[in-house]
Amino acid sequence: MSELLHKPDSYSFHPPRNSTTIPQATRHSNLHSETDSTSEHYIYSNLVTICMQQCKRIQSRRLFDEIPQRVACASKTSRIVHAQSLKLGFGLKGKLGNAIVDLYAKCGNLEFAEKAFNRLERRDVIAWNSVLSMYSRQGLLEQVTWHFGSMWNIGVSPNQFTFAILLSACARLMDAEFGKQIHCNVIKTGFEFNSFCEGSLIDMYAKLNNLIDARRIFDGAEDPDTVSWTAIIAGYFQIGLPEDALNLFEEMHKLGHFPDQVALVTVMSAYMELGRLEDACQLFSQIPNPNAVAWNVMISGHAKKGYEWESVIFFQNMRKAGVKCTRSTLGSVLSAIASLMNLDHGMQVHALSMKQGLNSNVYVGSSLINMYAKCQKMEAAKKVFDPLDEKNVVLWNAMLGGYAQNGCATEVMELFFSMTVSGFNPDEFTYTSILSACGCLENVGMGRQLHSCIIKNKLEANLFVGNALVDMYAKSGALDEARQQFDRLRNRDNVSWNAIIVGYVQEEKEEEAFKLFRSMNWDSIAPDEVSLASMLSACANLRAVDQGKQVHCLSVKYGLETSLYSGSSLIDMYAKCGAIGTAYEIFTSMPERSVVSTNALISGYAHNNLEEAINLFRFMLYEGLKPSEVTFACLLDACSGPSKLNLGRQIHCFIRKAGISHDDEFLGVSLLGMYMNSQCKTDANVLFSELPNPRSAVLWTAIISGHAQNDCGEVALQLYREMRRYNAMPDQATFASVLKACAILASFRDGKEIHSLIFHTGLDLDELTGSALIDMYAKCGDVQSSVQVFTEMPFKNDVISWNSMIVGLAKNGYAEDALRTFGEMKQIRVEPDDVTFLGVLTACSHAGMVSEGRQIFNIMIDHYRIRPRVDHCACMIDLLGRWGFLDEAMDFIDKLEFEPDAMMWATFLGACRIHGDDIRGQHAAEKLIELEPQNSSPYVLLSNIYAATGNWDGVNSVRRAMREKGVKKFPGCSWIVVGQNTNLFVAGDKFLHPSAGKIRVVLKDLIGLMKDEGYVAKIECSLHTED
C-alpha cells in the first residue's frame, strides 16, 4: 500500500518532479507560498481519489463472498489514508472525511467507521448515508432506523439514497407501519417520482406482500426504470405468482426496456418454479457473461425439479466458464449429488469446498453432511461435523437427520444428548429427527418425555412436529396415543394421514386403516405413493384382492400405477393374493424396474415357482441391478427342505462371492433358517459359530428356534444358556422358542426358571410369551400353572393364546374345560382358526363327545369357512373310531376329496386295535405300509391286533415281513433330569447308560416283587418289547 501511495505516476502525496520540494517544517509556518497551497490540494485530492477507487473495488456484494482478501486490502488502505490525513494535518475535513468514513463503512469496519463519523467536523447527508448503508449491510437494521431518527432530529435532510437505504431496511424488518411513514416523508420531500425512491418503494411493498400498493406506485410512475420493473417482477414471484411475474416481463420487453441480469435471474427463477426448464435454459443462454447468481438459479432449479444430473452438468459448465463457486452453488450441487447418491462426485465437490475454504461454512457443511448421509457414509459425515468450530442448530439437525435416515437410532439419541449438553435449544427439525429415532427403537417412554418438552416449548402446533409425534407413537405400537395426537392436528397434510394409516396397517388393524383412508379422501387429500402402498399392504395382509383392485384403480387415476413405489406395492399385493400373472403384467409394464419391484415379484414366485424366481434373479443381474439382502432372503426362504439344500448352498456361495456381509441380522437369520429347515443342523451351527460377537438377540433366537423346531430341545436349551453367558437379552421370540424346547423335553424345572426371568423382564404381559408359557406348562403336565398364566394375562386378543389354552386342556384330558374356554373365546369375539378347532376336536375325542365333535366339525366348515386339514380329518377319524363308530369312520375316509395320508390310516388302525377289528385293521395296516414301508408302527399295531385275537400265525407273519424288509421298531425311551444332567432310559438298553448294570439289578428285584404280588404280563402287545 505504501508503494502505491509513493508512486510518482499515480496517486503521490508529493508534487511532480519539476516542482520545488518544500521542507516539511515550513508547512507549519504562518507563511504559505502558492506552491505549498497547490501541493496540499494535490495530496488532499489524491487521498480522496484513493478512497473512492478502493470503494469501487469492493462495491459489489459478490466480491464480499468471493474475494474477502480485497476487503482486507481496502481496510488496510483506509487506515493508512486516515493516518496520512492526520499526519498531514487534513484531519477529517470536507470530502476526505466523508471518503474515509465511506471506505471504513464499505469495509465493514464498524468501530473505525463510527469513530471517524463522530469526529467529522460537519456530518452531511453523504456521511450519514455511508453509516446507514454500513449498518444495513451488516444486518443491524434497528441501527439504521435509529440513526435515521438522529439524522432527522439534527436537521440533516435525507436524499433519495437515504430513503432507498431506509426503505430496504423496513422491507427486511417487515415493518410496514414505519415503511409507510417513510413513504410519507418521501412524498413531503419531493422524491416520490425519483427513480431510486420509486424502485425502493415498489421493492419494499412487494417484500411486505403488499402488491396492491407496490403496483399502484409502479403504475403511477411515468417511465419506470429497470430497477422498478425488476422490483415489481420480483414482488410477484416472491408471493407465489410466477405467471404474473412472467407477464410483466413480457410487457417490459414490449415497451422496449432491457432487463438487467437481476431481472433475468428473477425471470429464470419464475420459469423454474413453473417447471418451464427449457425456457429458463433459453433465457440463461442469452446472458452474455452470467454471474454466480444466474448459475446458481440453474443449478438449484434443476436439482429441485428432479433433474439432478442436469444440475451437476450446469455446475461443471460453471467451473469451465471460470465463474467462482459460492456457498449457494456448493449447497445446491451437493443436494443434487445427494439425491443421486453419487459418492465420487460428492467427494470431488468436498475437495473443491476445502480448496476454496468454504467447507467450514455452515451452509456448505450441512450440505456435505446431508450428501454423505444419503450415500450411507455416516463416518464421513461425522468427519465433516466434528472439526467445525462454530456449530449451530442447522448443523446438529443435519447430523441428527442423517443418522435417523440411516436407521442409526442409538446414535441419534446420543447426539441429541450431546447437543443439549452443548447448550443448543432443539427446534422443530431437531424434534422431528429424535422422535423418528424413538419410533425406530420403539422407545415410547422417551417419546413421551420429548412430547412434554415440545408442549413446554410451544411447538406442538407445528405440523412437522405433530406429524413426527403421530409417527413415533404409531411405530411404538401406542396407537391410541397416536390417534389422539392425530385428532389434535388442525391442518393435516399427506404426511399426517400416512403416519396414522401406516401405524394401523403395521399393527394389523386393516379395517381401521381402510376407514382412515376413506376419511382422507373425503377431506380432499389426494393419496400419494405412501398411502397407496400402505393400503395395498393392508390388502395383501388380508388377501383381499377385490379391495386391492379398487386401490389399483385409484393409483391409475392419479398416474402412480407404474411409479417405482406404488408399482412395487401392486406387484407385492397381487403376488400375495395368488394373482401372480397380474403381478407379472404390472412388472413388465413398468418403464423403470428397480430392485424393490423385482424383489416383490421374486418373493411372489419363490414359494410356488422357484425356477421362475431364479430366472428373475438372473434377469436382475443381466439388467445391471444389484441384488439386495431382501433378494437373497426371499430366495433362501424358498429353499426350505432337504431337496433344495443344494440350491440354498449355491445362493450362500454367491453371497460370499459378491462380498455381501451376512453378519447382520437379516441375511444371517435367512441363512440359518434355510439350513435348519433343510435339517442341516451341522452347517447351521458352523455358520452361527462364524458370526462375530456380540451376536444379536435375533441371531440367537434364530439358532435356538431352529433346533427347537427340529426337536433338538437339549441343544436349544444349551444355546439359550450360552446366550445368557454372553449377556444377550432374550426377547419375546427367544422365550417362545426356548419354552418350546422345554415343552419338547417336558423340562418343567427349566421352564419355571425361564418363567422367572420372563417375569423380571416384564415380558409376562406379552401375549406371545404368555401363549408359550401356557403351552410349556400344559405339555409338562402342570395344567394348574397353565390356567393361572392364562387367567393373569391382561390381554387375550390374539387367537394364539386361546389356542394354547384349549389345546393344553384337551391334551391333558380336561375336555369340558377346553369346550368352556372355546365358548368364552367366541363370547369376546376372538375369531377361531384351524388350530382352535383342532384343539376342540381333540378334546371331544378324548372325552368321548362324539355328537359335539360332529357338530363342531360342521360349524368349522359351514360357519367359519375353514377348509379341513389332514389333521382335522385324522382327529375326526380318531373321535369316531376311538368310541366304536368304525363304520362311520370308514365312511368318513371313503368320502374324503383327497387320498388319505399315513396319519389318517394310522389313526384308524389304532381304533381297530382298540376294538379288535382285525379285518379293517389289516386293510388299514396294508394302506399304511404302502405309504410308509419303513415305518414300524403299522406292523406293531397289526401284530398286536393278531395277538389280541389269538392269531399267532398272523403275528409270526408280521414279524417275518419286518425282518425281510429290514424294518426296525425304535425302542421306547424315557428320561429324568437330575441336577444339570438328563438321564435317558431306552427299552432293552444294556450298555448305553453309564449305570446300566445297577439299573438291571434294580429291575430284577422289582420284577421279583411284582411276581410275588401276582402280576402276570399281558401278551396282546407282542412287539412292544422288540428292538
Secondary structure, 3 states (H helix, E strand, C coil): CHHHHCCCCCCCCCCCCCCCCCCHHHHHCCCCCHHHHHHHHHHHHHHHHHHHHHHHHCCCHHHHHHCHHHHHHHHHHHHHHHHHHHHCCCCCCHHHHHHHHHHHHHCCCHHHHHHHHHCCCCCCHHHHHHHHHHHHHCCCHHHHHHHHHHHHHCCCCCCHHHHHHHHHHHHHHCCHHHHHHHHHHHHHCCCCCCHHHHHHHHHHHHHCCCHHHHHHHHHHCCCCCHHHHHHHHHHHHHCCCHHHHHHHHHHHHHCCCCCCHHHHHHHHHHHHHCCCHHHHHHHHHCCCCCCHHHHHHHHHHHHHCCCHHHHHHHHHHHHHCCCCCCHHHHHHHHHHHHHHCCHHHHHHHHHHHHHCCCCCCHHHHHHHHHHHHHCCCHHHHHHHHCCCCCCCHHHHHHHHHHHHHCCCHHHHHHHHHHHHHCCCCCCHHHHHHHHHHHHHHCCHHHHHHHHHHHHHCCCCCCHHHHHHHHHHHHHCCCHHHHHHHHHHCCCCCHHHHHHHHHHHHHCCCHHHHHHHHHHHHHCCCCCCHHHHHHHHHHHHHHCCHHHHHHHHHHHHHCCCCCCHHHHHHHHHHHHHCCCHHHHHHHHHHCCCCCHHHHHHHHHHHHCCCHHHHHHHHHHHHHCCCCCCHHHHHHHHHHCCCHHHHHHHHHHHHHHHHCCCCCCCHHHHHHHHHHHHHCCCHHHHHHHHHHCCCCCCHHHHHHHHHHHHHCCCHHHHHHHHHHHHHCCCCCCHHHHHHHHHHHHHHCCHHHHHHHHHHHHHHCHHHCHHHHHHHHHHHHHCCCHHHHHHHHHHCCCCCCHHHHHHHHHHHHHCCCHHHHHHHHHHHHHCCCCCCHHHHHHHHHHHHHHCCHHHHHHHHHHHHHCCCCCCCHHHHHHHHHHHHHCCCHHHHHHHHHCCCCCCCHHHHHHHHHHHHHHCCHHHHHHHHHHHHHHCCCCCHHHHHHHHHHHHCCCHHHHHHHHHHHHHHCCCCCCCEEEEEECCEEEEEECCCCCCCCCHHHHHHHHHHHHHHHHHCCCCCCCCCCCCCCC
